[in-house]
Amino acid sequence: MNGAEAMVRCLELEGITRIFGYPGVAIAPFYEGLYHSSIEHILVRQEQNAGHAASGFARVSRRTAVCTVTSGPGATNLITALATAYADSIPIVAISGQVSSDLLGRDVFQEADMRGATESFVKHSYLVKDPDDIPRIFKEAFYIASTGRKGPVLIDVPMDVQNRKLRKPFAYPDGVSIRGYKPEIKVNMSQFRRVVEAIDKAEKPLICAGGGVILGNGEQAVRDFCEKFNIPVVHTMMGMGVMPKKHPLNFGMLGNNGKPYANKAVRRADLLVIVGARLADRAIPQPENLKSRTIIHIDIDTAEIGKNMGPTIPLVGDAGEIFRLLLNEDISPAGREWIGELEDIKHSTVDRRVFSDKLVNPNILVQKLSEKMDDDAVYVADVGQNQLWSADNYVMKEGRFLTTGGMGTMGYSIPAAVGAKLFDPSKQVVAVTGDGAFQMSMNEFASIKINEVDIKVIVVRNGFLGLVREYQNNTYGEHYIGVRLREWPRYDKIAEAYDMPYFECSSNEELDERLDEFLACREASLMVVNVDGEDKVK
């Protein structure tokens, strides 16, 4: 067995059945190993999209996913996807080919120092020097990616190591023991007792749920806890899905782009329980204003606790496990007065934005689309104004809302939707993107057609890089530069080029009919919705 064959065998033993990648000479031995394996390879059209597709696959499967690229530009193209996965805590093992070991450091053709280049945004990285180390390294990589605060791990494998024979019989380890990496699993019970006492004493408790709840499979435990003790919930963008939107205890997304009544709830609470969230600037722009409140911060990663807000009571551990423990405690339920106060705030909040009546209102688009989608559908939002409209108006039922909140990477939605759909072809998957982000990954339509991935893609078109235009307007007074997309591309011709059904909508009156036709289509399809896109205040 050579190194490449050992790599493939490791993936098989990890239960990997599908990987996303783009080959090149430096990774060719590994691809030869894949040729003789049952693992399915999905050819993307650009390496960054291999990482995003793996991200979508990992998030829906709730398991570590794999992507692979060649050396040099193939590897550097993957960097943005790794940074995106790191910011969003998505478990990915990325395999990159590398030039032969004896050529390292000599600036040869397609050499790039991937360990150095990715040091700040992978959980760990390996440069394999001995093929006999491959079983240990792969076992460790999957363990590191999927434990603690999850995230990407890079394995860089020189071409000669892939080709070299193992000296020892192949043996995949049963377990992992890594000096210096011991993710906290057991809950500190003395801190836990402090958490119970603080919640029991609070008159106006509020849960702030982040993406870590979903990553830790803790949604049901958090819901059960809130329902048992009548405690309201707000969430970050990445925490969307912890509670269904229409649940009476769900008081919306907080932050700059969230619901005003969610932010008011945070300000009025006397106890804020932050779980699985770092609460960066978009969620809590001015954390110093909350110093008078009791703050409990629960996270699986000690480095995340207190990163942006100093907690009164820190508690390290898995969100699902902690809330399952809390369910068994004798805690006084929150009073109806507190819930009533939040309901009054919610119902009295007035949305002062208006949109052009000549085109489609993007808020109505997202509401109608998500209401019409299957209850367990996957909605993948890209980045830009479309992300904010989606997060603000998406009607969460029992499905999944995927987006990139930490890095904000344009072009994420289409490849991530491909990964999500390939994990579970039975689920309805819709990618919603702006016309700027669409043009960063529309080349993946080839992968979609070849692999018969029947996702639905909606382009919210306003002819601008809308969020940048909005910032330029608010900051520089309509000094627009570099944001106009104009009339191209011809979306109907793009759909035609890939033999896809095409739909278009330009008015609220025809929106219901167009969406019904679009969602009823039994193959991959493209729909363009024309919007004005400029939020105005009455």
Backbone torsions as a table, in degrees:
resi	resn	phi	psi	omega
1	MET	NA	131.8	175.1
2	ASN	-96.7	178.1	-176.3
3	GLY	-59.7	-41.9	-179.6
4	ALA	-62.7	-43.0	178.4
5	GLU	-65.6	-35.7	176.9
6	ALA	-65.2	-39.4	177.7
7	MET	-59.1	-46.4	-179.8
8	VAL	-64.4	-41.2	-179.6
9	ARG	-64.0	-38.2	176.9
10	CYS	-59.8	-44.2	179.6
11	LEU	-62.6	-41.6	178.8
12	GLU	-61.2	-42.7	-179.0
13	LEU	-70.4	-21.4	174.1
14	GLU	-83.6	-0.1	178.9
15	GLY	80.7	17.4	179.7
16	ILE	-76.1	125.6	179.5
17	THR	-113.3	-12.3	-176.8
18	ARG	-150.6	136.0	174.5
19	ILE	-131.8	159.3	-178.3
20	PHE	-115.3	132.1	-176.4
21	GLY	-167.7	-178.9	178.6
22	TYR	-146.7	116.2	-172.0
23	PRO	-79.5	167.4	174.1
24	GLY	-164.6	174.0	-174.3
25	VAL	-60.5	-40.8	-174.7
26	ALA	-68.2	-16.0	177.8
27	ILE	-114.8	7.3	-176.2
28	ALA	-60.3	-39.2	177.5
29	PRO	-59.7	-38.9	177.2
30	PHE	-63.2	-41.4	178.2
31	TYR	-65.1	-33.3	174.8
32	GLU	-62.8	-38.1	175.6
33	GLY	-65.3	-39.4	177.6
34	LEU	-63.1	-33.6	-179.7
35	TYR	-56.7	-33.5	-177.9
36	HIS	-96.8	12.8	-177.7
37	SER	-115.2	163.0	175.4
38	SER	-85.3	-4.6	179.0
39	ILE	-66.0	130.0	179.9
40	GLU	-85.8	134.2	177.9
41	HIS	-106.1	128.1	176.9
42	ILE	-103.8	114.2	-179.9
43	LEU	-80.8	114.2	174.3
44	VAL	-86.3	176.1	-178.5
45	ARG	-106.1	-1.4	172.9
46	GLN	-160.4	141.0	-169.3
47	GLU	-60.5	-35.6	178.5
48	GLN	-56.2	-37.3	-177.9
49	ASN	-70.4	-22.1	173.9
50	ALA	-63.3	-42.1	178.0
51	GLY	-67.5	-41.6	179.8
52	HIS	-67.3	-38.8	178.2
53	ALA	-65.3	-41.0	175.7
54	ALA	-61.9	-36.6	177.7
55	SER	-61.5	-48.7	178.6
56	GLY	-60.8	-41.1	178.8
57	PHE	-63.1	-45.3	-178.7
58	ALA	-65.1	-39.5	-175.1
59	ARG	-69.7	-37.2	-179.6
60	VAL	-81.3	-36.9	179.7
61	SER	-78.0	-21.9	-174.8
62	ARG	61.1	33.1	175.8
63	ARG	-135.2	164.7	178.3
64	THR	-68.7	134.7	178.7
65	ALA	-112.6	166.2	-171.8
66	VAL	-128.5	138.2	171.1
67	CYS	-132.8	158.0	-177.1
68	THR	-145.0	143.7	-178.2
69	VAL	-144.0	168.5	175.9
70	THR	-91.0	-173.4	-175.2
71	SER	-79.9	178.6	173.5
72	GLY	60.0	-125.4	-176.8
73	PRO	-64.2	-29.0	175.9
74	GLY	-62.1	-43.8	180.0
75	ALA	-71.6	-42.9	-178.4
76	THR	-67.7	-29.3	175.2
77	ASN	-63.5	-24.3	-179.3
78	LEU	-79.6	-15.2	-171.4
79	ILE	-57.0	-43.7	-178.7
80	THR	-61.3	-38.7	179.2
81	ALA	-67.3	-36.9	177.5
82	LEU	-66.4	-42.6	178.0
83	ALA	-62.8	-37.8	178.4
84	THR	-64.7	-46.7	180.0
85	ALA	-64.6	-36.7	179.5
86	TYR	-65.8	-45.1	-178.9
87	ALA	-64.6	-31.8	-177.7
88	ASP	-99.1	2.7	176.9
89	SER	60.2	51.0	-178.7
90	ILE	-103.8	128.0	-176.9
91	PRO	-78.2	112.3	179.7
92	ILE	-136.2	138.0	167.1
93	VAL	-106.6	117.8	-178.8
94	ALA	-106.4	125.6	179.8
95	ILE	-108.4	123.1	178.4
96	SER	-120.6	137.7	172.2
97	GLY	-74.0	157.3	-179.6
98	GLN	-143.1	156.5	177.1
99	VAL	-63.2	163.7	-177.1
100	SER	-58.5	147.6	-174.0
101	SER	-54.2	-38.9	-176.9
102	ASP	-71.9	-8.7	-179.9
103	LEU	-103.0	-6.9	-177.0
104	LEU	-60.8	136.6	178.3
105	GLY	83.6	6.5	-177.7
106	ARG	-109.5	9.6	179.1
107	ASP	55.1	44.3	179.5
108	VAL	-80.8	176.9	-177.1
109	PHE	-56.3	125.5	176.8
110	GLN	58.4	37.8	171.4
111	GLU	-97.2	133.4	174.4
112	ALA	-145.6	134.9	179.6
113	ASP	-78.1	90.0	-175.3
114	MET	-74.0	-32.0	177.7
115	ARG	-64.7	-43.6	178.3
116	GLY	-68.3	-39.6	-175.9
117	ALA	-68.2	-28.9	-174.2
118	THR	-108.8	10.0	-171.2
119	GLU	-55.3	-37.5	-173.9
120	SER	-85.4	-6.3	-178.8
121	PHE	-142.1	36.6	160.2
122	VAL	-128.4	154.5	176.9
123	LYS	-67.8	-36.3	178.5
124	HIS	-163.1	159.6	176.9
125	SER	-142.2	150.8	179.9
126	TYR	-127.4	141.1	164.2
127	LEU	-112.8	110.2	-174.0
128	VAL	-77.4	125.0	-178.7
129	LYS	-110.5	-19.4	-176.7
130	ASP	-136.4	124.9	-178.9
131	PRO	-60.2	-24.7	178.1
132	ASP	-68.6	-16.4	177.9
133	ASP	-83.4	-11.0	-172.2
134	ILE	-59.2	-47.3	179.6
135	PRO	-57.7	-44.7	179.2
136	ARG	-63.5	-45.2	-177.0
137	ILE	-63.5	-43.9	-179.8
138	PHE	-66.4	-40.5	178.0
139	LYS	-61.7	-43.9	178.7
140	GLU	-65.2	-41.0	-177.3
141	ALA	-60.9	-45.2	179.7
142	PHE	-67.8	-34.8	178.1
143	TYR	-67.3	-46.1	-179.0
144	ILE	-64.6	-42.7	-177.7
145	ALA	-62.1	-33.2	-168.9
146	SER	-105.4	1.2	-178.7
147	THR	-119.1	163.6	-177.0
148	GLY	59.5	-143.9	171.1
149	ARG	-75.5	112.9	-173.3
150	LYS	-66.2	161.1	-179.3
151	GLY	173.9	-179.7	-175.0
152	PRO	-81.7	146.0	173.6
153	VAL	-126.7	134.4	-178.0
154	LEU	-104.8	133.6	172.6
155	ILE	-120.3	110.6	-178.8
156	ASP	-100.7	121.5	-171.2
157	VAL	-124.0	109.8	177.0
158	PRO	-58.7	152.2	-174.3
159	MET	-63.2	-38.3	-179.4
160	ASP	-68.4	-31.3	177.0
161	VAL	-68.5	-36.3	176.3
162	GLN	-63.6	-36.0	-175.9
163	ASN	-86.0	-23.0	-173.9
164	ARG	-73.2	142.7	179.7
165	LYS	-75.3	145.9	172.7
166	LEU	-71.2	139.3	177.6
167	ARG	-83.0	-29.3	-178.4
168	LYS	-105.2	158.0	173.6
169	PRO	-61.1	140.9	179.7
170	PHE	-63.6	129.5	177.5
171	ALA	-145.1	115.8	-179.8
172	TYR	-86.6	127.3	-175.3
173	PRO	-62.9	149.1	175.9
174	ASP	-80.2	-30.9	-177.5
175	GLY	-142.0	-177.4	-176.0
176	VAL	-133.2	136.5	171.6
177	SER	-139.1	107.4	-176.0
178	ILE	-116.4	119.9	178.4
179	ARG	-63.4	128.9	178.2
180	GLY	89.5	-6.7	176.7
181	TYR	-126.7	95.3	179.4
182	LYS	-130.2	80.7	-176.9
183	PRO	-58.5	134.8	-177.1
184	GLU	-67.5	124.9	179.2
185	ILE	-117.8	-45.0	-176.9
186	LYS	-75.7	131.4	-179.2
187	VAL	-75.5	133.0	175.0
188	ASN	-72.0	109.5	-170.9
189	MET	-71.2	-27.7	177.2
190	SER	-67.6	-40.5	175.1
191	GLN	-67.6	-37.2	178.5
192	PHE	-60.6	-41.0	179.5
193	ARG	-63.7	-36.9	177.3
194	ARG	-64.2	-38.5	178.2
195	VAL	-63.5	-45.7	-179.9
196	VAL	-60.3	-45.8	-179.0
197	GLU	-63.0	-41.3	-178.9
198	ALA	-65.7	-41.9	179.0
199	ILE	-66.3	-40.5	-177.8
200	ASP	-64.7	-34.5	-177.8
201	LYS	-82.7	-21.1	-173.1
202	ALA	-66.6	140.4	174.6
203	GLU	-94.8	-27.6	-179.3
204	LYS	-132.8	67.8	-178.8
205	PRO	-78.2	149.8	179.7
206	LEU	-145.1	129.7	174.4
207	ILE	-89.8	131.9	171.6
208	CYS	-113.4	107.3	-173.6
209	ALA	-98.7	131.2	178.1
210	GLY	-112.5	-173.9	-177.4
211	GLY	-63.4	-22.8	178.9
212	GLY	-62.9	-26.4	176.7
213	VAL	-64.3	-44.0	-179.3
214	ILE	-71.5	-42.7	178.8
215	LEU	-60.8	-31.5	179.4
216	GLY	-92.7	11.9	179.3
217	ASN	55.4	39.0	-175.2
218	GLY	-105.9	9.6	-175.6
219	GLU	-57.5	-47.5	-175.4
220	GLN	-66.2	-38.0	179.9
221	ALA	-64.8	-41.0	178.8
222	VAL	-66.2	-43.8	177.8
223	ARG	-59.2	-48.5	-178.4
224	ASP	-59.4	-41.7	-179.9
225	PHE	-63.7	-47.0	-178.2
226	CYS	-64.2	-39.7	179.5
227	GLU	-68.9	-38.7	-178.5
228	LYS	-67.0	-39.5	-174.5
229	PHE	-109.2	9.8	173.2
230	ASN	57.8	45.0	-177.5
231	ILE	-106.3	126.4	-177.7
232	PRO	-74.5	161.5	-175.4
233	VAL	-130.9	137.4	161.9
234	VAL	-119.3	166.3	-176.0
235	HIS	-145.2	158.8	171.5
236	THR	-82.3	176.3	177.6
237	MET	-61.0	-41.7	-179.6
238	MET	-74.2	-15.6	178.7
239	GLY	-91.5	5.9	178.7
240	MET	-64.5	124.4	-177.6
241	GLY	118.6	-12.1	175.4
242	VAL	-64.2	-37.2	175.9
243	MET	-127.6	138.7	171.6
244	PRO	-58.6	147.6	-173.2
245	LYS	-60.0	-38.5	-174.8
246	LYS	-89.6	8.8	176.6
247	HIS	-66.7	135.4	-176.2
248	PRO	-62.6	-17.8	178.9
249	LEU	-97.1	0.8	179.2
250	ASN	-90.1	117.8	-180.0
251	PHE	-114.7	29.1	163.6
252	GLY	88.2	-178.9	-179.0
253	MET	-86.4	134.3	178.6
254	LEU	-94.1	171.1	174.7
255	GLY	110.5	-179.7	-178.7
256	ASN	-53.7	-37.9	-176.3
257	ASN	-107.8	15.2	-179.0
258	GLY	-95.4	-160.9	-178.6
259	LYS	-85.0	133.0	177.7
260	PRO	-56.6	-35.6	-178.6
261	TYR	-71.7	-26.1	174.7
262	ALA	-68.2	-41.9	178.5
263	ASN	-66.6	-36.7	176.4
264	LYS	-66.2	-36.8	177.9
265	ALA	-61.2	-41.9	178.3
266	VAL	-61.8	-43.0	-177.5
267	ARG	-68.6	-29.7	-176.6
268	ARG	-91.0	-16.0	-178.8
269	ALA	-67.3	146.0	173.7
270	ASP	-97.0	-12.6	175.7
271	LEU	-138.4	123.8	178.3
272	LEU	-114.4	117.9	178.3
273	VAL	-102.5	102.7	-179.7
274	ILE	-90.1	123.3	-178.1
275	VAL	-131.8	121.6	176.8
276	GLY	66.7	33.4	-179.6
277	ALA	-144.9	144.9	175.7
278	ARG	-94.9	-12.9	179.7
279	LEU	52.6	63.5	178.4
280	ALA	-75.8	-169.7	-167.9
281	ASP	-61.8	-31.5	-178.9
282	ARG	-73.1	-23.8	-179.3
283	ALA	-89.8	-46.7	178.7
284	ILE	-130.2	90.2	-176.6
285	PRO	-63.1	-31.3	-176.4
286	GLN	-130.9	76.6	-176.8
287	PRO	-62.3	-22.5	-179.6
288	GLU	-63.6	-21.3	180.0
289	ASN	-74.0	-8.9	-176.9
290	LEU	-108.8	14.7	-174.8
291	LYS	-64.4	-25.4	-176.7
292	SER	-78.4	-8.8	-177.7
293	ARG	-92.6	154.0	169.9
294	THR	-76.9	127.4	-177.0
295	ILE	-122.6	120.7	172.2
296	ILE	-101.9	128.3	179.2
297	HIS	-120.1	115.1	-179.9
298	ILE	-110.3	124.3	177.9
299	ASP	-157.3	152.0	-180.0
300	ILE	-78.2	-16.7	-177.4
301	ASP	-110.7	116.2	-178.8
302	THR	-60.2	-29.4	-178.7
303	ALA	-69.0	-21.6	-179.3
304	GLU	-83.1	-26.8	-176.3
305	ILE	-70.3	123.2	178.9
306	GLY	77.1	9.0	-178.5
307	LYS	-62.1	-38.8	-178.4
308	ASN	-118.9	-20.7	177.9
309	MET	-140.0	125.7	179.5
310	GLY	-70.9	119.8	-178.1
311	PRO	-83.3	152.7	171.5
312	THR	-75.3	-41.4	-178.7
313	ILE	-132.3	107.5	174.0
314	PRO	-87.0	145.7	176.2
315	LEU	-144.4	117.2	-179.4
316	VAL	-92.7	132.6	177.0
317	GLY	161.9	175.5	179.4
318	ASP	-75.9	129.4	-174.7
319	ALA	-59.4	-45.1	-178.6
320	GLY	-61.6	-44.3	-179.1
321	GLU	-64.6	-43.0	-178.4
322	ILE	-63.5	-43.7	-178.3
323	PHE	-74.5	-25.7	172.4
324	ARG	-68.3	-35.2	174.5
325	LEU	-67.8	-41.0	-179.6
326	LEU	-62.5	-30.2	-179.7
327	LEU	-60.5	-26.7	-176.6
328	ASN	-91.9	2.8	-177.9
329	GLU	-90.0	157.5	177.7
330	ASP	-91.2	90.3	-176.4
331	ILE	-117.3	136.2	178.6
332	SER	-72.1	127.5	179.0
333	PRO	-62.7	150.9	174.7
334	ALA	-64.6	143.8	-176.8
335	GLY	-72.9	156.3	177.9
336	ARG	-64.1	-25.2	179.9
337	GLU	-62.0	-39.5	-179.3
338	TRP	-67.8	-44.9	177.6
339	ILE	-64.3	-41.0	178.9
340	GLY	-62.9	-39.5	177.5
341	GLU	-60.6	-43.4	179.7
342	LEU	-68.1	-37.0	177.7
343	GLU	-65.1	-38.9	177.2
344	ASP	-63.0	-42.8	178.2
345	ILE	-62.2	-43.9	-177.5
346	LYS	-62.6	-45.2	-175.9
347	HIS	-75.4	-21.4	-179.5
348	SER	-92.0	-5.4	-179.7
349	THR	-75.3	128.7	-178.3
350	VAL	-108.0	128.1	175.3
351	ASP	-84.6	111.6	-174.6
352	ARG	-92.9	7.9	178.3
353	ARG	-82.8	144.4	174.5
354	VAL	-129.8	151.9	-179.7
355	PHE	-125.9	160.7	179.9
356	SER	-56.9	134.1	177.2
357	ASP	-87.1	3.1	179.5
358	LYS	-87.7	-22.5	-177.3
359	LEU	-125.6	-164.5	-176.8
360	VAL	-85.1	136.0	173.3
361	ASN	-76.1	117.5	-175.4
362	PRO	-64.2	-28.3	176.1
363	ASN	-64.9	-44.4	178.8
364	ILE	-65.5	-38.3	178.1
365	LEU	-56.1	-51.6	-177.1
366	VAL	-66.0	-41.2	179.2
367	GLN	-60.7	-50.4	-177.7
368	LYS	-65.9	-42.8	-179.8
369	LEU	-59.7	-50.7	-176.4
370	SER	-68.9	-31.6	176.3
371	GLU	-68.3	-33.9	-179.1
372	LYS	-81.0	-22.2	180.0
373	MET	-67.4	157.4	177.8
374	ASP	-57.5	152.9	-178.2
375	ASP	-59.0	-33.7	-177.6
376	ASP	-104.6	22.1	-177.1
377	ALA	-70.6	162.7	176.5
378	VAL	-110.2	122.4	179.5
379	TYR	-108.4	121.1	-178.1
380	VAL	-114.2	113.2	-178.7
381	ALA	-97.5	137.3	176.1
382	ASP	-83.7	-157.3	-174.9
383	VAL	-118.0	144.8	-176.8
384	GLY	123.1	-160.0	179.2
385	GLN	-59.7	-34.9	-179.1
386	ASN	-61.2	-33.5	178.1
387	GLN	-66.1	-41.8	-178.8
388	LEU	-69.6	-42.3	176.0
389	TRP	-61.7	-39.9	-179.1
390	SER	-65.4	-49.7	-178.1
391	ALA	-63.4	-34.2	-176.2
392	ASP	-75.0	-29.9	-169.1
393	ASN	-122.7	-5.7	-178.8
394	TYR	-61.4	131.2	179.2
395	VAL	-93.4	95.1	-178.5
396	MET	-72.8	126.0	174.6
397	LYS	-112.1	-105.4	179.0
398	GLU	-117.7	13.8	-177.7
399	GLY	-93.5	-151.0	-179.2
400	ARG	-129.5	142.4	173.9
401	PHE	-115.2	113.4	-178.6
402	LEU	-110.9	136.8	172.1
403	THR	-161.5	174.0	175.6
404	THR	-108.5	106.0	-175.6
405	GLY	-93.0	-30.9	-174.8
406	GLY	-77.7	-47.8	-177.4
407	MET	-96.8	-27.9	180.0
408	GLY	64.8	58.7	-172.8
409	THR	-94.7	113.7	176.8
410	MET	-66.8	146.5	-178.4
411	GLY	88.3	6.8	-176.3
412	TYR	-74.9	-36.5	-162.4
413	SER	-66.2	-43.2	-174.6
414	ILE	-67.7	-52.7	178.2
415	PRO	-64.5	-34.9	177.8
416	ALA	-64.8	-37.9	176.8
417	ALA	-64.8	-37.1	176.4
418	VAL	-60.2	-47.9	178.9
419	GLY	-61.0	-42.5	179.9
420	ALA	-62.9	-43.3	-178.2
421	LYS	-68.3	-38.2	-178.5
422	LEU	-68.6	-26.4	174.9
423	PHE	-69.4	-44.1	-177.8
424	ASP	-135.7	88.1	-178.2
425	PRO	-60.9	-17.5	-178.9
426	SER	-75.7	-18.5	-176.9
427	LYS	-85.5	142.3	173.2
428	GLN	-74.9	129.2	-178.5
429	VAL	-128.9	126.0	-179.9
430	VAL	-125.8	127.1	174.1
431	ALA	-100.5	129.4	178.4
432	VAL	-115.4	121.1	-173.7
433	THR	-138.7	156.7	172.4
434	GLY	-83.2	171.0	-178.2
435	ASP	-73.1	-19.5	173.8
436	GLY	-75.8	-52.2	-179.1
437	ALA	-63.3	-35.3	-179.5
438	PHE	-56.6	-40.7	-175.8
439	GLN	-74.8	-5.2	175.3
440	MET	-88.1	-15.6	-177.6
441	SER	-142.7	15.6	-178.7
442	MET	-67.1	-16.6	176.0
443	ASN	-63.3	-17.3	178.9
444	GLU	-73.7	-4.9	173.7
445	PHE	-58.7	-29.7	176.9
446	ALA	-64.6	-45.0	177.6
447	SER	-62.4	-39.9	-179.2
448	ILE	-60.9	-46.2	-177.6
449	LYS	-71.0	-46.4	-176.5
450	ILE	-62.6	-38.0	-178.0
451	ASN	-94.6	5.7	177.3
452	GLU	53.8	50.1	179.0
453	VAL	-94.7	102.1	-171.7
454	ASP	-86.8	59.9	173.1
455	ILE	-81.3	162.0	176.0
456	LYS	-110.2	135.1	-178.7
457	VAL	-120.1	123.4	175.5
458	ILE	-111.4	125.3	175.2
459	VAL	-102.6	117.3	176.6
460	VAL	-88.8	103.0	-169.1
461	ARG	-103.1	124.9	171.0
462	ASN	-128.8	3.5	175.9
463	GLY	78.1	9.4	-178.4
464	PHE	-138.8	160.7	160.6
465	LEU	-78.4	88.4	-161.9
466	GLY	-61.5	-41.8	-176.1
467	LEU	-71.0	-35.9	177.1
468	VAL	-69.7	-41.5	176.4
469	ARG	-58.8	-42.2	179.3
470	GLU	-61.1	-42.2	179.1
471	TYR	-66.4	-43.1	178.7
472	GLN	-61.6	-38.2	179.1
473	ASN	-65.8	-47.2	-176.5
474	ASN	-71.2	-29.5	-173.9
475	THR	-97.1	-38.8	-172.2
476	TYR	-119.0	6.5	175.4
477	GLY	66.3	62.3	175.6
478	GLU	63.7	25.4	172.2
479	HIS	-85.0	79.7	-174.8
480	TYR	-85.2	129.3	175.7
481	ILE	-148.9	131.7	175.8
482	GLY	72.6	18.8	-175.6
483	VAL	-120.2	-7.3	-176.4
484	ARG	-89.0	125.9	-179.4
485	LEU	-94.6	-17.6	178.2
486	ARG	63.9	-149.6	-167.1
487	GLU	-89.0	-7.1	-173.2
488	TRP	-106.5	157.0	4.9
489	PRO	-83.5	174.5	173.5
490	ARG	-84.6	99.6	-173.0
491	TYR	-64.5	-34.3	178.2
492	ASP	-64.0	-33.9	179.1
493	LYS	-74.0	-33.6	175.5
494	ILE	-63.1	-46.8	177.7
495	ALA	-59.4	-42.9	179.5
496	GLU	-62.7	-39.1	-178.9
497	ALA	-62.7	-29.2	180.0
498	TYR	-105.7	14.7	179.0
499	ASP	54.4	45.2	179.3
500	MET	-108.8	141.4	170.1
501	PRO	-60.9	144.2	-176.2
502	TYR	-125.4	137.3	178.6
503	PHE	-132.1	151.1	177.9
504	GLU	-145.9	145.8	-178.9
505	CYS	-142.2	135.5	-178.2
506	SER	-130.5	10.3	179.3
507	SER	-150.3	151.4	177.5
508	ASN	-63.6	-30.4	-176.3
509	GLU	-65.0	-34.9	-177.7
510	GLU	-97.2	0.9	-172.7
511	LEU	-62.5	-46.0	-178.6
512	ASP	-57.1	-48.5	-177.2
513	GLU	-64.2	-43.9	-179.2
514	ARG	-65.4	-42.0	179.6
515	LEU	-64.3	-39.9	178.5
516	ASP	-61.8	-42.9	178.6
517	GLU	-64.8	-42.6	-177.4
518	PHE	-63.7	-49.1	-177.6
519	LEU	-71.4	-25.1	179.6
520	ALA	-77.7	-15.5	-178.0
521	CYS	-65.2	131.1	-174.6
522	ARG	-94.4	22.1	176.3
523	GLU	-145.1	169.2	177.7
524	ALA	-55.9	134.8	-174.9
525	SER	-149.0	160.2	-176.6
526	LEU	-122.8	133.6	176.6
527	MET	-130.6	130.9	176.3
528	VAL	-106.5	128.0	177.6
529	VAL	-116.4	118.5	-177.0
530	ASN	-87.1	124.4	-179.5
531	VAL	-130.3	157.8	174.2
532	ASP	-75.1	-42.3	170.5
533	GLY	80.2	-3.1	-178.2
534	GLU	-102.4	111.6	177.0
535	ASP	-67.2	130.2	175.5
536	LYS	-123.6	153.2	-178.7
537	VAL	-110.8	134.6	179.9
538	LYS	-63.9	NA	NA
